[in-house]
Amino acid sequence: LFGLEKAPAETKAAPTLEFGGHLVSATPYLEAGQWQLCGVISKEIDGVRKEHRFIRADRFTDRETAIEMTFLKARLLVEQSGDRLYDRA
């Protein structure tokens, strides 16, 4: 049987957005035919790059919506937690 291999996710560069001194990379990925909300929030603190990776249950039919919602979720996380995001293990 041909063509049954799992199709690779899009390899476009992760879109980024900066706010409040934090850099957000939207990294949605295909899961069960939909785009899973996923991203990375990072910030340099005392000369060290810190990261907080997050995945949410939200899925979308198109990549652009998943990216937009990733940025919205990241902004909420930054507003609620600030630099405490990086204290979590």
C-alpha positions in Angstrom: 0.0 0.0 0.0 1.4 3.3 -1.0 1.0 6.7 0.6 0.0 5.4 4.1 3.0 6.9 5.8 2.1 9.7 8.2 2.4 13.0 6.4 5.1 15.2 7.8 3.9 18.4 9.6 4.5 21.6 7.8 8.1 22.7 8.1 7.5 26.4 7.9 9.5 28.5 10.4 7.7 29.1 13.6 6.1 32.6 13.6 7.2 34.7 16.6 5.8 37.7 18.5 7.4 39.7 21.2 5.5 41.3 24.1 6.4 42.3 27.6 10.0 41.3 27.1 9.0 37.8 26.3 9.5 36.1 22.9 6.7 33.8 21.8 7.1 31.1 19.1 3.9 29.5 17.8 4.7 25.9 17.1 1.3 24.2 16.3 1.5 20.7 14.9 -0.9 18.4 13.1 -2.7 15.9 15.3 -5.6 13.8 14.0 -6.0 16.0 11.0 -6.2 19.3 13.0 -3.7 21.8 14.3 -2.9 21.5 18.0 -2.2 24.7 20.0 1.4 24.7 21.0 4.1 27.3 21.7 7.2 28.4 23.5 7.6 31.5 25.6 11.2 32.6 26.3 13.1 35.4 27.9 16.6 36.2 28.9 16.9 36.5 32.7 20.3 37.3 34.3 22.1 36.4 31.0 20.4 33.0 30.8 17.7 32.1 28.2 14.7 30.6 30.0 11.8 28.8 28.2 8.3 27.7 29.0 6.8 25.3 26.6 3.0 24.8 26.5 0.5 22.6 24.7 -3.2 23.0 25.1 -6.1 20.7 24.2 -7.4 23.2 21.7 -7.3 22.1 18.0 -8.1 24.1 14.9 -8.8 23.2 11.3 -6.2 25.6 9.9 -2.6 26.5 10.9 -3.2 30.3 10.9 -6.0 30.1 13.5 -3.8 27.8 15.6 -1.0 30.4 15.5 -3.3 33.3 16.3 -4.7 31.4 19.3 -1.3 30.3 20.5 -0.3 34.0 20.6 -3.4 34.9 22.6 -2.9 32.0 25.1 0.8 33.0 25.5 -0.2 36.7 26.1 -2.6 35.5 28.8 0.1 33.3 30.4 2.6 36.2 30.5 0.0 38.6 31.9 -1.0 36.1 34.6 2.4 34.7 35.6 5.1 37.0 34.2 8.6 35.7 35.0 7.2 33.1 37.3 6.5 31.0 34.1 10.2 30.0 34.2 10.1 28.9 37.8 8.0 25.8 37.0 9.8 22.6 36.3 
